Amino acid sequence: MRRISKRAQIQSWLDCWVALAKAEAKNGVILESAAKEIAEKAHAEDIDMDYVREGFKKTSHPLMPQIRAFTKLCSPEAGGYIHWGATT
C-alpha cells in the first residue's frame, strides 16, 4: 500500500463503498437513490485530504476520516448509507 498514492488508496475504498451500496440497494437494504448518489460522488480527487489527515491524527483510524470526508460530499440521505452495515 505504501507504493500507491494516497489518492489511489482512497479511490480503492470509494470503489468498495460504491460496490457495497449497489449490492445493498439491489437487495433492498438501502435506497436505490442513495446507492446512485454514492456512485456519482465517489471521486478521490474531490476528497478533502487535509480533513482526512487531521482526522487520522486525531483518531489513528485509517478509514473513519475517509468515510467522514466522503459523507460530506453527499446529501445527508445518501451519506448516511456510506459503509452501511459493514464493520471496520
Secondary structure in CASP SS format (residue, H / E / C, confidence):
PFRMAT SS
TARGET T0000
AUTHOR 0000-0000-0000
METHOD secondary structure of the structure
MODEL  1
M C 1.00
R C 1.00
R C 1.00
I C 1.00
S C 1.00
K H 1.00
R H 1.00
A H 1.00
Q H 1.00
I H 1.00
Q H 1.00
S H 1.00
W H 1.00
L H 1.00
D H 1.00
C H 1.00
W H 1.00
V H 1.00
A H 1.00
L H 1.00
A H 1.00
K H 1.00
A H 1.00
E H 1.00
A H 1.00
K H 1.00
N C 1.00
G C 1.00
V C 1.00
I C 1.00
L C 1.00
E H 1.00
S H 1.00
A H 1.00
A H 1.00
K H 1.00
E H 1.00
I H 1.00
A H 1.00
E H 1.00
K H 1.00
A C 1.00
H C 1.00
A H 1.00
E H 1.00
D H 1.00
I C 1.00
D C 1.00
M H 1.00
D H 1.00
Y H 1.00
V H 1.00
R H 1.00
E H 1.00
G H 1.00
F H 1.00
K H 1.00
K H 1.00
T H 1.00
S C 1.00
H C 1.00
P C 1.00
L C 1.00
M H 1.00
P H 1.00
Q H 1.00
I H 1.00
R H 1.00
A H 1.00
F H 1.00
T H 1.00
K H 1.00
L H 1.00
C C 1.00
S C 1.00
P H 1.00
E H 1.00
A H 1.00
G H 1.00
G C 1.00
Y C 1.00
I C 1.00
H C 1.00
W C 1.00
G C 1.00
A C 1.00
T C 1.00
T C 1.00
END
